[in-house]
Amino acid sequence: MTPHDTSPSTPTPPPAPTGSHPHLHRGLKLLGTLFITLSAISPASSVFIIAPGVIGQAGSGAFTAFLVAGVVGIFMAFVYAELGSAYPLSGGEYAIVARTFGRLPGFVVLGLFMVTQLLIIAVIALGVGTYLAVIFPGLHAPTVAAVTTVVATVLAVFDIKLNAWVTGVFLAIEMLALVVVSALGFLNPERSLADLVLHPVAAGQDGTVVAASAGVIGAATAVALFAYNGYGAAVYLGEETQDAHRGIAKTVLWALGITVAAELIPVTAVLMGAPSLPGLFGADNMMEYFITARAGTTLNNVLSLAVALAIFNAVLAIILVTARMIFSTGRDTTWPSPVSRALASIHPRFGSPWIATIGAGLIGAGFCYADERFLLVVTATTIIAIYAALCVATLTGRRNGSTSHAAYRMPWFPVAPVLALLAIGYVAYRNLLDPEVGRPSLLITVGIGIVFAAYYLLVLRRRGAWELRGAADD
């Protein structure tokens, strides 16, 4: 083992940065960081795009699925909050895992996250065309998505404070849309909350409904987990957030709480207020069916435009986050020297990682023309591996002392990471049983991990050039 390796028992703290190392500027307060984090989650996009998939699988049992997923989300939020308060770095998960669990697993996490994020930009952007097509039929979805990504990239190059306010405005619009959806359901209830909890039903054959089993609801919970995902994005803004060691933990916990409320409430409203559950389950577009049945086509068009804006906001926030991770890889000399220097460049006026931002945006725009099933398969399960690595990093960090300086310590340790690992194991098992998407995605996740592990072992460790640099003022 070379001096640059980090074993789980001998963590290497980040070296003291020097003035020559590029660094970001702390221009965000907690509210601005929260705006960007919530925008990366995009509760409206989750309700309009992901929730119908959960309802299609579990029927009215989707309420229980989202509720259980929220509990699991609390466990992972505790994990992110503790690790993020110890290492609020723009490298995010990879920078944390490398410092607590070891450089090799940290570099594998880097590979998984980088591939996933660059593709997820396209996955999210493709939703813009879907909802704009409600108002403007005949749009070419990939081109709309690519243009959306390019526009968001241009905006992301500007000062982070400007982007925080932009995301805040768009976030307010999507939250208003969710309030409207919630009101439509709760003001016109067709069934009670007790019916959803005690007598859940799912779609049967020929437009009928059947009892939703615990297994079906459990499988749908795996999807609901992803609807809440994104609160950990706050960590990537740590080097631009004031009092980050305390602020990032608060942001993660607030983001999770707001997200669960912003998604669970409207999903519950739709399930309680749908005129017909068989009609809802059988609709090509469940949200369109619900809104049109309750308020007509005009409101559906207005809300479709609001969702398109929410998706644009999510693309902007994800590019901001991804660019900071790529910037960190350049600062850590992950790539050949010219590439690393370019990616670590800071714009002299805006203080943003501008080359990393442009690179992330252009790659994301290119993937908008890729096959949608390919994008889904590649990105479906990588987050499982990243979550698992973070849970192990939390346990390891407590044992070897690498997180002893954390400003936030989760309650009831080690309950949260252990229960989260059990939930992650179940999600992985459910994906393994799915031959269409889940199993191929797990195999691709393993393949990505092997490729990046090989790059670390054969290139970086041999040359001893992977520096783990942190913020200049930490």
N, C-alpha and C positions, 0 to 999 in steps of 0.2 A: 504493500500500500504506500502510495506516495504522500508527501507532506500535504498535498492539496486535497486528499480524500478526507471525508468526514464519516466516521462510523457512528452508529446510534449511541455508543457509550462515550464518545468524545466529540461533542458538538464543537464546531468552529464558529465563533462569533464573527459578525461582519467586520472586516478590517476598517480601521479608521479612515474615512474618506479624506482626500486631499483636495486642495483648491482646484487641481487640474481635472478632477472628475466632474463630468456634466451632472447637473442636478436641477430638479424642478423647483418652482417657487411656491411657497405656502400662501395661496390666495383664497382658499376656501374656508368658510366656517361650516359648522355642523349642518346647517340647513341646506347649503349648496351641495354638500356631499350627499345628503339624503335625497335631494331632488334627482341627481344623476343616478344614484343607486336604484331608486324606485323606477326611474325611466328605463333602466336596463332590464328590470323585471317586467315592466309594462303590464300591470294588472288587467287593463282592458283587453290587450291582445290575448292574454291567458284565458279570460272569460269568453271571448268571442271565437278563439281559435282552438285552444286546448280543451276547455271545459266540455264542448260538444262531444269530443272523443271519449271523455270520461262518462258522460251521460249515455252515449251510445253503447258503452260497455256495461255499465252498472245500473243504468236507468235512474230511478229515484234514489237508489243506493249511492249515487254520486255525492249526496250530502254527507254521508258517513265517510266516504272515501276522502273528500276534501277535509273533513274534520280530523281524521286520523293523520292525514298528510301534514296538517298544521302542527300536530303534536310532534311528529318526527322532525318537522322544520325547526321547532324550538330546540331540539337536541343539537341539530347542526348549527343553528345560530349561536348557541353557547360555545360550540367548538370554534367557529369563525371569530367570535368576539374575543375569546381568550388568545388565540393565535395572532389575530390582527392587532391586538393591543401590545403584544410582545414584538411583532415585526410588521409595522404598518408601512410596507414597502410596495413600490410600483410593480414589482415582480409577482405580487400576489401569492398564489398557492405554491408555485415552484420555489420562490424565495423562502417561504416559510418551511416547506418540507426539507429543503436542502440544509437549512440551518438547524433543524431539530432532529431529523430522522436520518440524514445522510445525503451526500451529493448525488449519488447514483439515483436513488428514488426521486430526489428533487428534479433531476434532469428528465427523468421519465415523465413526471407530472408536467414539466414544461412542454414536452412534446405533445402530450395529450391535450393540454389546454390550448396550445397555439393552433393546432390543427382544428380543434373544435370551434374555437372562436372565429377563425377566418371563414369557416363554412357557415357558422350560425348567422353571420352577417347576412349572407345570401338567403338562408332559410327564413329569417324574419322579414327581410326586404320583399320577398316574393308575396307576402301577405298584403302589401300595399295595393298591388294590381287587383287582387281578389275583391277588395272592398271598394276600390274606385270603380270597378266594373259594374257595380250595382247602379252607379250614377252615369258612368260613361261606358256603355257596352262595347266590346270589341277591342279593348286595350290588350297589347301584347305584354303579358305579365313579366317575362324576363327583362324586357327593355325598361319597363316602368321600374322594376326592382333595381336595375343597374343605375338608372338615372337618380333614383332615390338615394342610393349608396354614394354616388359621386357628390351629390349636393350635401349630404350629411358629412362627407369627408372634408369638403371645403370649409364647412362651418366648424368642424372639429379642430381645424388648424388654429383657430383663433383662441384668445385667452380663455382659460378654464372658468373664470368667473362669469364671462359672457355666456358660455355654454351652460353653466349652472342655471342662469336665469332663463335661458331659452327652454331648457328641459323642464324647468318649473312651470312655465306658461303652458306648454303642451301637456304636462302632467295634470294640471288643473282641468284642462278640457276633457281628458280621458276619465278622470275621476267623476266629473259631472255626468258623463255618459253612463257610468256605472250607477250613479245615484238615480238617474232616470229609469234604467232597467230595473233597479230594485223597487222603485215606486210602482212601476207597472205590475209587478208581481204581488207585492204586499197589499196594494189597494184593491186587488181583484183576486183574492185567494180562492182556489178551487179545492184545496185539500190542506190539511193541517201539518204542522211540523212533526207531530206525533206519527202521522201516516208515513212520513219519509223515514223516520227512525225505526218504527216498530213493524212496518209493513212495506219494505222497499220492493219495488217491482222493476223488471227490465223488459226489453223488447222480446217478444216471442215470435212465432211464425204467423204469417198471414195477418199482420196488424194486431195481434193479441199481445197481452202482457202476462208475464210469469213472475213468480217470486224470485227476487235477486238473491243468490246464495252468498254466503260469507266468502267463498273462494273468488267469486266474480268481483265482489266489492274489494277484496284484497288486491286482486290484479289491477283494478282501476286505481287503487291508491298509489301504485307505482307511477302511473301517469300523472296523477294529481301532485305528486312530489315535484315533478318538473315544472308544473304551473307556478309553483311558489319560488322556484330557483332563481337566484340572482342577487340575494341580499349580501352575499360575500363579495360582490363587486366593489363594495366600499373600501376594501383593503387596497385595491389598486390606486385609490386616490389618496392614500395615506401620506405620501410625500408632498401633497399639495393642500393638506388639511391642517389647520392650526390645532395645536394640542392633540396630535393624532393618536398618541398612545391611549388617551381616554376617549377621544371623539369617535374613533373608528368603532370601538366596541358599542358605544351608544347608537351609532348609525346602523350597525348590523341589526341590533335588537329592535330598534324602532322600525327599520325597513321590513323585518319579518312580521312584526305585529300589524303594521298598516297593510301589508300585502295580504295576509290571511283574512283580515276584515274586508278588504276591497274585493276579494275574489269569492270568499265563502258566502257573503251576504247576497250578492246578485245571483249566484248559482242557486242558492236556496230560494230566492224570489222567483226565479224561472221555474223551478220544480214545483213550487206551491201554486204559482199563478198560471201555468200553461193550461189553456182551455181543455186540452185532451192529451194525456200522456202518450197513448199510441200515436197521435198526430205529431207530437214533439219528437218521439223516438224515430219515427219514419221520415221526418223532414230531411231534405237534402241539405238545408241550412237551418239548423235548429233555432239560432238566434233570430234570423229573419222571420221564421214562422212565428215565434213568440211575439216579437215586436209588432209585426204586421197584424197579427190577430188581436192584439190588445190596443194598438194605437194607429194603425194604418201605414200606408206606404211612405208617406212624407216623412214621418218620424224615423222610419227605418232608413231612409236615404240620409237623413241628417246624422244619425248615429253611425252609419257606415262611413261617412266622411270623418267623423270623430275618431273612429277606430283606425282609419288610414293615417291620420295625424299621429295617433298613439304609436303606430308601427314605425313611422318615420322617427319619432322621438326615441324609440327603442334602438333603432339602427344607429342613430347619433350617439346614444349613451354607450352602446356596445363597441363602437369604433373608438370612443374615448378610452374605454377600459383596455381594449386590445392593444391600442397604440402604446399605452404605458407599459404593458407587459413586454411588448417588442422592444421598446426603448430600454427596458431593464436588461434584456438579453444582450443588447449592444454594449451597454455599460459594463456588463459582466464578461465581456470579450468572449462571447459564445461562438461567434462566427469568425471567418478570416478577418484580419485587421481592418481592411478598407470597409467591409460591410459593417462590422461592429461600430466603427467610428461614425459612419453615416447614420446608423439607426440610433445612436446615442446623441445625435445633434439636437440642440435646443434652439428654437427660433429666437433670434435676438430681440424681437419686439413683443411677441405674444407669450414667450416662455413655455411654449408647447413642444412636445417631441414631434416636430413637423414631418420629418422624413418617415419616421415610423408610422405616423398617422396616414400619410399619403399611401404608403406601401400597404397598410392594412385595408384601406378603402378600395384601392385598385384591385387587390386580390379578391376581396369580397365581391366587388362589382363583376369581376370575371366569372366567379362561381355562380352568379345569378343565371347564367346560361347552362349550367350543369343539370343533369337529370335529377329531378326532385327526390326520387327514391334513393339515389346514390347519396345525396346530402343527408337524408333521414337516417340511412343505415350507418354512415360514418359517425354521425353525431349522437346517436340514440343512447349509447351506454358509456361514453367516455367519462361523463360526470360521475358515474358510479365509482369508477376507479379513483377519481380525484377525491371524492368524498371519503372513501375508505382510507386513502393516504393521509388525509387531514385528521381523521379520527386516530389513526395510529400515531401521527405526529403529536397530537395532544397528549396521548398516554406516554409517549417517549419523552416529550418535553418536560413533563412533570417528573419523570424518573431520573433523567440525566441533568436536570437543572437548566436546560437551554431556554425555558420559558419562565424561569423564576422571577424575572424582572417585569412580567406582564402587569399592566395596570389594572386589568380585569381578570378576576378568577371566577370561573363558572361555579354555580351552586351544585351541591350533591355529587361532586366528582367521585368516581368516574362513571356515574349513571348515564350521562348524556352520550359520550362517545361509545360506550359499550352498547347501549340500546340502538344508537344510530348504526353501528356496524351490523347488528342483527337485522335491522330493517333493510340495509343495503344488501346484505346477503340474500334476503328474500326477494328483493327487486331483481338481483342478478339471476336468481333461480327462475323467476317468472320469465325473464328475457331468454334464458337458455331453452325454455320450452317453446318459444316462438320461432318457428323455422323461417318465417318471412322476413322479419326485421331484427328481432332480439338476438337470435343466435349468430347471424352474420355480423351484427354490430359488435358483439362481444369478441368475436374472432378478429375483427379489424382493430378493436381497441388493444388486444394483445399484440397484434402485429405492429401497431404504432409504437407501443412500449418497447418492443424488441429493437426496432430501428433506432430509436433515440438512445436506448441503453448501449447499443453497439457504437453509436457516434461518440458517446461519452467515453466509453472504455478504450476505443481504438484511436480517438483523435484528442479529445480534451484532456483526459488523464495523462496521456503520454507526453503531451506538450506542457502540462501543468499550467494552463493559461486561463482556467475558469475562475475568475475572481468573484467573490460575492460581495459586491459593493452596495452600500446603503445610501440613505439620504445624507446630504452634506452637513446638515445641522443636527444629526442624531448623535 
